[in-house]
Amino acid sequence: MHGIARALIGAMSILLRGVWDNVIEDKNRAEKIFSDAGLDYTFVRPPSLTDDPKTGRYDAKVEEGVTQGGKISRADVASFMVDEL
């Protein structure tokens, strides 16, 4: 890999790390606002979305933090959200 390519990859890595930190901070602020308001709520944070058909098979977890990995179809996420309503 050439020096310029390495420099670009390094710069992008630093930039994306900063963006990700902001996303996590925003997520934590939103959760606190809802929690402090005493509202009944469900945050839906699916992993990587696919265009696959609905399977009706998925796991919903109640936990804090960011779950890494996994894939789910948009149709299954939509089904879960409608069921939650």
Steps between C-alpha positions, in 0.01 A plus 500: 500500500634842411562773756211716377253212528619424855464864596146515359400181682647635823318832462169325425547275803547799729202681347269200528606437860397858583167459321431172683572667836238766418246233405549322833473828694174586318362151567579531871339847520183376329472202733540726804231741377248219455597333827478825698157574348362171635370402157429145388728464200694256287814595312551286191862467398532223245836377376577506126180513295436283197235498228424133567137394549332485840590186695313566825812381684693753703619564853416816690724577796457735789846627579715806498782561262562437137473150363752420232443290191204313365255562218124526479257575221325833487173306484575326832592833664175654374301201629661531843427875514134451407470223763650734760242767422 
